[in-house]
Amino acid sequence: MMPLTMARAGETVTIRKITGRDEVRQHLAEMGFVVDSDVTVISEVAGNLILQVKDSRIALDKSMANRIMI
């Protein structure tokens, strides 16, 4: 496993694990980041990511993206 920040732009990956406190994991789950779901990296700037999750595009900062393991 590796953090989501290691994925390249254009790559589609599957979430394997989400780390962090319960509140953080719940917040990510509400945005669509759940285990076994696919996420496509649209672009990356200075570690911050723009992601395609289901039918939405979501921006995550580097610290949040590091909590999502692929």
N, C-alpha and C positions, 0 to 999 in steps of 0.2 A: 504494500500500500504506500501511497505517497499523497501529499496534500494537493488540493485542486490547483494551487498556484503553479504547479509543475506542468500542467497541461498547456499545450500550444493552441494558438488561435486557429479556429476551424476544426478542432478535434472534438469528437463526441465521446464522453466518458460516462461510466456508471458509478454512482455513489456507493461506497462500501461501508462507510462508518462516519458518524458525525460526533465530534468530541466537544467538550465544554460543559458549562453548567446547564441545568435543566431549562432555565429560562432562555438561554441562547439556542439550545437545540429545538425548543418549542417555537421560537421566533423563526428559525430557518425552515422548520417543517411547515409553518403557516405560509411561507413564501414558495413552497413547492420542493424544497430540498429534503427529500426523504430517501432512506436506504433503498437501493435497487432501482432508483429512477435515473434516467439518462439526462445529462446536461451537456450542452454544446457551448464551447468557449467562442464568443463572437470576436472579442478583442481584449488586449491586455496592455495597460500603460502603467509602468512603475509598480507592478505587482497587483494593481487594482484590476478587477475583471468585469467585463460585461458578458452576461451569460444568457443563453436561451434555455428556459425551464418550462416545459409543457408549451403553452401558447404565449408566454410572457418573456420579456427581456428584463433582466435584473442586474443592477450594478452591485458588486460586493467589494469592500476594501480588503486589503491584503490580510489583515488579522482575522477577519471572518472567513475568508477563503481558505486560510490555513487550517481551519477547524474541520473542513470537509475533506475526508479521505477518499481517494479513488483507487 
